[in-house]
Amino acid sequence: MSNSVKQIRIKTGACKRLYKEKKYYEMEATKQENKIKELRTKNTDQYTINKQEEILQETRSMIPDCVNRLENYYEGLVELVENERENAEVNQTTQYKDALEIIEEVKQLFD
């Protein structure tokens, strides 16, 4: 496996992982918001609600960091794919095709 294919595989994997991580944190934040609403409707003590709000804030604070890391890997992957577009040894591999797929998925996030 050439070095370019290896780099494409690594950056593609990182983009996939960070994209899933971002979606997970967003889903977790929504769940936490619903949990807080439920606690308020049940008139739960304020301490418990405050702790759940802290958890929500921690979850929300992870999203921008995750997006920044995703953006860095995404830009690196796009650059690498562009550089190897003409290289038949690389652009015929499954790693290259996987990279194109994840680029399209993540591109929607940044557009």
PyMOL commands that set and color helices and strands:
alter all, ss='L'
color gray80, all
select helices_A, chain A and resi 3-41+46-83+88-91+94-110
alter helices_A, ss='H'
color red, helices_A
deselect
rebuild
show_as cartoon
